[in-house]
Amino acid sequence: MLQMEEKVLAQCPTSQVLYADSIISGYTMAKCGFGVAIMPDFVCTNDPELCSVPMNIEDTISYGIVWNNQDNRKETRDLVQIIKEVYSSD
């Protein structure tokens, strides 16, 4: 996403950049007229007040996992271990 942001800012250097901490915040900001939201297409909704334009972008999106560090359940530890094994970059 950073690469895309840099490209947009290079083309539109006077643009103001706002960040949303959630999909809902991004939608709300767009619906309120703060500008456009650039986000992965799999989170775009069919909202009649919004227009979605597909973009042909080669950049990849990295993923990670997050869990509560106070969660000591065996099921959680096992799932995290399995995810690490399956998706390890080694």
N, C-alpha and C positions, 0 to 999 in steps of 0.2 A: 504494500500500500504506500510505503514511503516513496518508492520510485515513481508511482503514479502521481503522487502529490507534488513531487519535484518537477515533473513534466508539466503539470497544470500551472504551477507557479511560474515556470519559465515562460510559458505562453501568455500568462495573465499576471504579471508581477505586482499589479496594484490590488489584486484580489485579497479580501480579508478571509482568513481561514479560521473556522470554528470547528471544534471537535465535539463529538457526541460520545457519551460513555455507554450507549446502548442503541440498539436498532430503533426502539420506540422514540428515543430522543432525536435521532436522525430524522425519522419520519415527521415528528412534531415540528422540528425546526424547518424542514422543507415546506410543510403545510402552512406554517406561519409566515412564509415568505422570506426566510433568512437566506435563501439561495438553493443550492442543489446539494444532494447527498450522494457521495460516491461510495458504493458498497457492493459486496458480492451479489451476483444476481440471484443466488439461492435464498436470500433473505428479503427480496423485493416482494411486495404485496400487491394485490389487485385492488387498489384504492381508487375510486373514480375521481378523487380530487388530485391525484398524483399521476404523472406521466413517467413511465420507465423506458429508458433507451438502452438497448444492449450495446456493450462496448467490446470490440475485439482487442483484447489485451493479453499479451503473452506472459505477464508477470504471474508468479505463483503466490499462493497464500499459504503461510505457515500456520500450523495448528499446534496446540498444546493441550494439556489436561490440567485441571485445577480441582482441588478438593480441600476440604477443611482439615487443617493440620491437627485438629483435636479428634478427628475421626479415627479411632483405633480398631474399628471392626475388621475382622479377618477378611470379609468379603471385599471391603474397600482395598485393603493391602493387596489381595490377590488380583483384583481387577487392574490396579495400577501396575503391578508386576507384569501381567499379561500384556497390557498396552505397551509397556516399555520393551518387552521382548519382540512383539509383533512389529512395532514401528521404530525400532532402534535404527539410528542412522549409521551405526558401525558396520 
